Amino acid sequence: MLDPPMKPRPVLALIGCGRWGVHILRDLISLGCEVHVAAASAASRERAVAGGAASFRHRVEDLPAVGGAVVAVPTVWHADIIRRLMPRGIPIFVEKPMTPDAEEAKQLAAELSGRLFVMDKWRYHPGVEALRDIARSGELGPVIGLSAWRLDWASPHADVDAVWILAPHDLSIALEILGHIPEPRAAVAESSAGRLHSLSAILGSDPWLRLEVSELYPRKRREVRLHLRDGTVVLADGYDTHVEITRRGPDGAPLLEKRIVGDAMPLYRELEAFVGHLAGGPAPKSSAAEGAEVVDVIARLRAMAHAAPGTRRP
């Protein structure tokens, strides 16, 4: 009896192999992919070789034929790399945000509809998916609002400020849980030398979204809180394997429940979705149009914050 034919090994390009790209390389190889890396620095070459890359090139144009590409370079280079990959006609998975320019993001989304996707890993977090399912099930009544805090001290990114790096996560979480991004209403910020260090914003009203992102907070905080008519559901940390549900008891006291959601890693799951798409499966969750919407909303919130009374501008 003949053995069934083996499935061809997925062949991908990874553009960039820095602090985050090395984790992408690890997970792509774990998914059975042959990965060819393009990056500029000698340090990136060392990481790529040590991580098991099939080959290394300094230029995107020198990469061999591949079935798809993952872009993990600094944000300000995203659009340039995407355009250099366009002639290959392959699906592209780009790190968030798509670009820091709203008009450029819209143009890319229009030109690459169905072929460009954004790596919004929090949409693949089991805890966020649990909040989504509870919101849609109605078990705690209709959704009132969603709160998100993403706070830390300093930022490792030099090309764009902390708001461009942090806020896309929480807007993509709103997409996953609420099904849309509410309309921006108000924002305030702390800034210096044209860079925002923090942003607090209110979007929408029914339901509303409240978010706070900052690089001026001395302790790391990653929390998502879903407010519903009959209780709240909280993902208290990005590494939690459960969500905390609070209901009102008959006597008015809180009834607490810890609901296990599992420990599947979001980065691995989103890369698994992209690799599956290359083999004919469904598209990853964040389309180019949704990625462009995230960029547009951040640009509008930034404009509101700059115009808001009380915004700190040293």
Order of alpha helices (4+ residues) and beta strands (2+ residues): beta-alpha-beta-alpha-beta-beta-alpha-beta-alpha-beta-alpha-beta-alpha-beta-beta-beta-beta-beta-beta-beta-alpha-beta-alpha
